[in-house]
């Protein structure tokens, strides 16, 4: 959807806790755009538009367009601060990106063929160890998500980070730190049953 990854913002000239509180009461979200060799810029975004954008998980793993003060910049969403008890976005951090620089982003994992996997057909149960993975890549290579195909997974099998099929130009950050960082992503476990069939209805 064109527009899903575009944020209209305005420059923020009020600072401090009291000012931020007043801005939130006015349904504005304070934000900062930083990095990429440029000066940090304090921004304000409309809360209802932010909430709608964040409903799309791809917003977290997409190069975004931030428009403000008659210009636009490309960025990725680095952090979202939410109210601990209310459905309110408190603050957002955007990191500038350029075609020349690699970025590090958490990309969602999409698990497919789970119900039809070999192990599940035998009664096994799938468990997920992670919902996203941190990758390094240039902005042009950033995937919206990484697919994890569980079709051939049997009971006792485990998918590790090194088993993931990555798009060209994308590297998993953890794997660059050594083999001991090759963490499990998903597994199929044997169903829990009482030994000897105990507990079954007679």
C-alpha positions, 0 to 999 in steps of 0.5 A: 500500500503506497503511503503505508511507509510514509510519515508526515511530520512537523518540526518540534519546538517544545521540549522537556517533560511538561511540553511532551506531556502537553503535546501528547494530550494534543494527540501528537507523538514526539519523535527524533530523526538522527544519524546518517551524518546529519544533525538530529531533528525533533519532530511531531507526528499525528498519533492516530496516523502513527497507530495505524501505521504501526498496525502493519508489521512491515513498518518495522522492517521497511525504509520509510519516508519522513516528510517535514518542513518541505523536505523528505528523508529516508529512515528506518524505525529504530525504537517505539516507546509505548505507555505501560498501561494505555494504548498510547505511543509515547516517543519514536526514534528514526534512523536516517539511511542512505544507499551507501551505508549498511543498516541493521534491522530486525526483520519479522519471521513468517512461518509457513507450512506449519500445519502440514509439516511432517512432524505435525502430521505425526502429532508433533507440536511446533514451538517458535524460539524467535519472532524476528531476526536481526540482519545487516544489509543495504537499504535496497536489499532490506526484506519485508520478512524472512520466510521459514518453511516448516514443511519437511520438519519432523519430530525432533528436528530444529531450524537454526539461524544458519538454516534460513534462506536469505535474500541476496545481500542479507546477512544475519548479524548473530552468525557473524559472531560465531557458531555458538550464536547459531540459535534455534528458530523453531522446532517440532516436539513430540506430543506430551502423552502419559507413559504407557497410555495412562490417563486415556479414557477407557 
